[in-house]
């Protein structure tokens, strides 16, 4: 998600990503007229996993990324498993 976000939003920041992906980790400043804010405490920690991943992630469009999940393959596996069950196992 980070790579796709960076590709779709050149010049974006970690704060931009967190605000979109994990809104509860972006604390809005109620007195700000432009809805600015800051990252939650856990997201501001330098060794936070998200911070590390953000530094490593490059701007790669989703169409250029390797699939992590093959829905056709996994669907066939699920159907094969379901077909192998006896009636008693289904109930």
N, C-alpha and C positions, 0 to 999 in steps of 0.2 A: 504494500500500500504506500509506503514512503517513497519508493522509487517512482511509482505512477504519479503520486502527488507532486513530487519535484518536477517531473517531466511536464505535467499539465499546468504548473504554476511557477514558471522561472522566477528566480529571485526570492522565493518564499522562505520562511523561517520555520524553525521547530515550533514556535508559538502558533503559527498559522496552521500547521499540521495538527497539533494537539487540539486546537479550537475546533477543527473540523472532525477529527477522528474520535476524540475523547473529551467532549465539552465539559464534563465534570472536573477535568484536570486543568481547565482554564478559568481562572477567577476574574470575573468582570469587576471593574471599578465602577460602583454605582454613581459616583460623582462625575464620571467622565462623559462628556457629550458625544464622543465618537465610539463608545463601547470598548475602549481599550481595557487591558487587564494584564495579568501575569500568569505564569505557569504555577500549578500547585506546588507545594513544598517538595513532594516526592519527585516531581518532574524536573525540579531545579537542581537536584543532586547531580554533581558532575559525573559520577559513575552510574547513574541511572541507565538501565538497559536501553531505554528509548533514546537517550542522549547519545549513547555509543552507536546505536544503529543509525541514527540520523547522520552522524559524522561519516559513516561508512557508505550509506546509500547514495547511489548515483541517480541522475534523472533518466530513467528508462521507461518508455511507454509500456503500458500493459501488453500491447500487441507484440512487443519484442521480448517479453519475459517468458521464461520456461514455465510451463504449467506445473503446478504443485499437486493438482488433483485432476484426474482424467475421469469425467463423469460417465462416459460410455463404458470404460473398463470397470469402474466401481459399480455401476448399475448392473452389468452382466454378472459380476461376482455376487451381488445381493440376490439377484434372481436365481442363480445357480444354488445358492445356499437355501433359499426359500423352497425351491423344488425338491431339495434333498430331505426336507423335514417330513416326518410322518404326520398323520392327522392328529394323533395324540400330542405330539410336540407343539403343534400349532395352537391347540386349545390350551 
